[in-house]
């Protein structure tokens, strides 16, 4: 089994919500956390402080900034053992009204950035003897949502990217994915979210902490697990 004690883990989009939960959970397992953010500086600094890590800013829609980000992480920590690709754009768009800008805004972060973050992280990991990558996909990458066609397409791409990189980077680097179902923060639950919760066999929405625990399972579990997408969705994908 694999221990995270003393390992360096980069988590993209770690300032708040699911990313913050992942950073805090992995830090509790002994990892040193590189907290990535783009615009949420205050939240990122708070997350980094809470998990004893360091915050790094980059616009992941820009590949040059991705290269700079991972260069800064390697300089700061001297190595990189794991990457969690969590940063994403989620937006409801009528497919008949979607513009090229809408499409690019979603795919540049959700798919293009995930690939180039994997690429840059893998180069560092291979210099250190290997590592592990977890990509946060979505139930929307496995099932179509009419109001989120560009988003679902981007996350389906993350699923195939995970499969492909698992073969390309084996045996030194494992690449797996998490497909969250309904994960809700706060008290107010929109009608669409409530409808999905009613359809979830477990009868409730999931939490950021549960996604974080699943990420930890893939980072600390058997190295014989690679190329897999784990649905953490309360059984919603079974419907």
VENURJO-V388371 format. One record per helix or strand of 3 or more residues. SS is the DSSP state (H for helix, E for strand). FROM is the first residue (numbers start at 0). LEN is the number of residues. If there is no record, write none. Layout:
SS:FROM:LEN
SS:FROM:LEN
This chain:
E:7:4
H:16:12
E:31:6
H:40:11
E:53:4
H:62:15
E:81:4
H:99:28
E:130:6
H:138:3
H:145:24
E:172:8
H:190:9
H:207:13
E:228:4
H:235:3
